[in-house]
Amino acid sequence: MRRFFDVLFSTGGLILGGPLFLVLWIAGFFTIGSPLFLQTRVGRHQKPFILVKFRTMKPGTPSMGSHMVNAADITRWGRFLRRTKLDELPQLWNVLKGDMSLVGPRPCLFNQEELIIERAQRGVFEARPGITGLAQTRAIDMSTPELLAETDAVMLADFRISCYFRYILLTIAGRGQGDRAP
């Protein structure tokens, strides 16, 4: 049932958000020069997938968790995108493709080994990664790998369609802080 809603909402978001995507892409092109950011992330069953976001950092910035980013690498345009969460919109494409869900554990980088180990021990990789979830609504980020993996496992252990909608609504209402970044 979740996959049905993922396809429905991501298709609707991509269609209705098309003009906004175009404006953000053009603005990113003129402010950063390279508006989209592609990054390999850990997906379901620990398989790699390419995550798509609007670029918020200077091109060439090393891939690392948001909590480890140097504040000087984030552009002014990027700060705006992160603050408004508009940098996440292209992930609707990942949801439509089936790489991600709207709700699930945030996908980590392959160099976040401690988090990968913690999640593997708890079976978190059995689920599709998501744009938001329980950890994001509680402001738990990747700087605390054990707590994040525990929270992801708790969310997945009793995941119902009502939880899916609750996490989405909490995120829209501003509770979805996601990963802290400078």
Secondary structure, 3 states (H helix, E strand, C coil): CHHHHHHHHHHHHHHHCHHHHHHHHHHHHHHCCCCEEEEEEECHHHCEEEEEEECCECCCCCCCCHHHCCHHHECHHHHHHHHHCHHHCCHHHHHHHCCCEEECCCCCCCCCHHHHHHHHHCCHHHCCCEEECHHHHCCCCCCCHHHHHHHHHHHHHCCCHHHHHHHHHHHHCCCCCCCCCC
